[in-house]
Amino acid sequence: MKTITCPRCGVPIAIYRAFRPTIKPFCARCGWNLERAKIAAAGSSPAAKFVPVVIVVVAALIGLSAASRNHSPLAWILPLLIGAVALIPLWMTFSNRKDVEAAMSSVTPSLAPAQPPLDPVLQQLQVMPRPRRVRFRVPGALLAVLALTVIVGFGGLYLASNAKRAQPTHNTGNVQVHTSSNPSGIVVVPIVFVVLLVVPYFRDKRNLPLLRDGELALGKVTYQQNVSARKSNYSRIGYEFKTNSGQLIQDQAKDLTYSVYEDMIIPVFYDPTNPAKNITPCATYLRVSSDPV
């Protein structure tokens, strides 16, 4: 279970993204983000709430029709199970709404300290000498996809080679011709490797000077929203920070960690001659390392 830390009182908060990524996490202890969570829980379209119910009804009708044709009462079980899966998002919506309502009646805002303690990671970054040591981090999700691709690719190569050996030989005069097979499965491996690892590395390489030599400021997240673009979904955050000269800079970035939300304090590395050039660690696969080597 993935957790974040409440930016007000410091307690761990579980975040759920499997079925309802638009639901805001909140703290049931001090009330952080509770109003936003209430708006998000009540903001779903009324028509969308009936879609899972319609799916279940249609699946049940299909199952009953199949059971009557096959004269077997077990024929309706699979369609009904498929339809029941459609009810999970609806159940999550009502469950989240119930949690928000329960927190609204029991929250104690006074439990939040006037000045929340600074994250130890931020404290360490503040005293870290420059040039900072920067490493390229590979998220676990990318490693899992890459490993699966390697397995599938080499599996395809193995099956293709076996199929080639098992194919008959045709005699054409004095020349023996083997029917060939194309091991195209192995070609997928380097392509996925380039897309998942090499491309992000060179894309993020431009941020290396900022993380290594840039000025450090503590920024505050002003908003977070889940964006659907084409076939991908991602978390977008807005943040603001003040430079050493007191200039207020506002910017936005894609949160690759899916763990940054409103009011959180995040590190921002910026170019002192052009603060518009800045980067926050959650928006890059590069990371500042505290290891001596």
Number of C-alpha atoms within 10 A of each C-alpha: 6 11 13 17 16 24 21 22 21 17 14 13 17 13 17 17 13 8 13 15 16 18 25 24 25 24 24 22 20 22 22 21 19 20 14 15 21 20 14 16 22 15 11 13 8 9 7 10 16 12 14 19 16 14 18 20 15 15 21 21 15 17 22 20 14 18 16 13 10 11 10 11 12 12 18 19 16 14 18 20 14 14 21 17 13 16 19 13 15 19 14 17 20 14 13 22 19 14 16 22 13 12 18 16 9 12 16 13 15 11 12 17 12 9 8 12 11 11 13 9 11 16 10 10 15 14 8 14 10 11 12 19 18 16 15 17 14 14 12 9 9 14 14 11 14 19 14 12 20 19 15 16 20 17 15 19 19 15 14 19 15 12 14 16 13 11 12 10 11 11 10 8 6 6 8 10 11 14 13 12 15 11 18 12 19 20 13 15 19 14 12 16 18 12 12 16 18 12 12 16 18 10 11 14 15 10 21 20 15 22 27 17 16 22 18 24 21 17 22 20 20 17 15 22 18 17 13 10 8 6 5 7 11 16 20 19 22 19 23 18 23 17 18 11 7 8 10 11 14 16 15 17 16 19 22 16 14 20 15 20 27 20 18 18 21 22 19 24 24 24 18 16 7 8 19 12 14 20 23 25 18 20 17 22 20 21 18 17 15 14 8 5 5
